[in-house]
Amino acid sequence: MKDERPHAEYPLPDGSEDRPDAAAAQESQIGTRQLDRVFVRARRTTMMQTPVAAIPSLDLERYLGQWYEICRLPLKYEDETATDITARYSLNDSGSVRIDNRCFDEDGNPSQAVGEAIPVDEGGSRLKVTFLPKVIRWIPFTSGDYWVLKLADDYSVSLVGTPDHRYLWLLSRTPSLDADTRAEYLAEAERQGFDLTALIVPRHTGRVVTDDMVD
């Protein structure tokens, strides 16, 4: 005799007439998301294996002066909401480069970080940077890399990164950069294996952190 009783294996929620199909669709979506994550991890792994290359040579004298940060990858010690970020490079008496980074923090307060950079290759395009106090800068393994990866012929735009692909900066002599030039330099970053998913673009409002604000 045929069983005419309703089946209860799949209780039907409101608005659903076919729970098995809905469950299958949900499982398919979950599977797709998992597969996407696998592809993303694989792509990042491949990118991280791409060697980072600095430009052959850098005229340090021409590189000195004021730069504006156009965009960057996240830094654990830099406020993601900071605005009007600048870097000024000048020569110390010792021949090293003085770094003077300035910005306005989340609360609108001026901030300054002073460091030192020393070229470590004959071309001068690979430098070691430290922001530690002078008295303890001798401690080993406390400096970071600063490699110039692409530079405009007139020294107006610079792409800077680290050989481990963790950090990246796009710098310009002006607070803004046209879209085509920005795309060109970021394309070079991607070609060298940098993942730009988390790229931060700080605002430039026209304000300037002056000496009297940080002295």
N, C-alpha and C positions, 0 to 999 in steps of 0.2 A: 504494500500500500504506500502511495506517495506521501511524503511528509509535507503537509501544507503549513506547518508552523513557521513564523518569521524567523529568519536567522539573526542571531545576536552577536556573531563573532566581531562585527565592526559597528559599534554604536554610532549613529549618525548625529553629528553636532548640527546646530542651527546653521542653515544655509548650505549644507553639504548633502549631496545625494549619493556620493560614491567615495567613501572613505579610502578604499584601497588605492584608487587613482590619486587622491590627494596625498596620501602617505608616500606613494611612489614619486610624485612630483617633488615633495619636500625632500625626500632622500636624494633625488637627482640634483636639486639645488645645492644641498649640502655637499654632495660629491663634486659638483662643479666648483664651489668655493674652495674646497680642499685642493682640487687640481690646480686652481688659479694660484693658490699659495705656493704649491710645489713649483709651478713655473716661475713665480716671482723669486723664490729662493734660488732656483737654478740660474736665473738671469743675473741675480746679484752676485752669485758665486762666480759666474763667468766674467762679469765686469770686474770683480775684485782681482781676478787673475791677470787682467790687462796691465802691463807695466806702465808706470807713470814716467813721463819724460819731460825734463826741464829744457828750456831753450838753450842753445849752445853757449851763449855769452850774454852778459848784462853789463851795460855801462852804468855803473853805480852812481856816478855823478849826475847823470841825466834822470835816474830813477828817484832821486831825492825830492823832497817837497811834499805837497799836500795831495792826499788821495781821499776819495769818497767811496764808501762801501755801497755797491749797487745791490749785491745779494751774497748770500753765503749759505753753507751748510751749518746746522746747529752746533754751537759750542757750549759746553757745560758751564763755562764761567762767564758767558755773555748773555745778558738779558734779551730774551726773544722780542720784547716789546720796545727795546731801545730805539731811539730815533736820531737822525742827524749824525750818523757814525762816520768819523773821519780818522785817518792815520797820517801823521806827519813824520817823515824820515829825514834825519840830518846826521852829519858825521860827528862822532866824538873825537877828541884829541888823539885817542888811541888808534883811530882808523876804523873802529867798529861803527855800526849804524845805531843811532838812537831812535827808538820807536815811541811815538807819543800818540796813543789812541784816546779819542774822546767821543762822548755821546751824551745824550740825555736819557736817564733811566725811565722806568715805568711811571714814576711819580713826577717826572719833569725836572729832576735834579741833575745837575752836571756831574759827569763822572770822567775820571782819567786813569789810564794805566800806562806806565812808562816801562819800556823794556829795552833790550839790546839784541842786535842781530850781527852775526859774524859769517861771512862767506866761507864755505868749506870746500869749494872746488875752484879750479883755475878760471873757469868761465864766469864765476861770480853769481850764477843764477840759482845756486842752491845755498841756502843760508840756514843757520841754527839760531833759534830765537828763544830768549828767556825773559820772563817778567818777574823773576825772583829778586828780592833785595840784593843790592850789589855785594854785600858782605858774604852771601852764601851762594853766589852764582857759580862758584868753583865746583859745587857738588855735582858729580857725574849723573847722567841720565835725567836731568831736570830741564832740558831744553827741547823745543819742538822744531819740526821742519818747516821751512818756508821755501817752496820751489816755485819759480816763475815758469809757468807752463805755456803761456802765450802772451805776446806783448806787441802793441801797436808800434809801427815804425817810428811814429813821432812821440812815443812814450806817453800816450794819452789814455790807454786802456791796458789793464793787466789782469791776467788770470793766474791766481796763486793757489797751490794745493799742496797736499802732503802725499808722500809715496805710498801710504797705507790706505789711500782713498777716503779717509775719515773726514778731512776738513778741506774746505774750498772757499775761495773768496773771488768775487769779481769786483775790481776796483776801477775807478775812473777819475780823471782830473776834474770832472764836473759832477754835480749832484745827481744828474740824470743822464741816461744813455739811450740812444735811439733803439728801437725794437730790433732792427736788422743786425746791428752790431752786437747787441745783447745775445741774440739767437746764435750768431756766429761763434761767440766765445763759449757759450754754454754747450754748443754742439761739440766743440773741441774737448770740453770737460767730459762729456758722455763718451766720446771716442776714446778717451784715456781711461775709461772705466768707472767714472764717478756716477753714483746713483743720485739723481737730482730730485727724487720724490719729496724729500723734506726741505727743499730749498726755502730760505727765508729772505724776504725782500723788505728791508727796513724803509721807513718813510724819511724823506728829507723835507723839512718844513721851512727851511731858510734860516733857522736858528743856528748859532755858532757857539760852541763852548770856548769862551775866551780865557786868557791867562788869569785874569782877576777872579774868575769863577772857581778856579781850582787851586790857586796859590794858598 
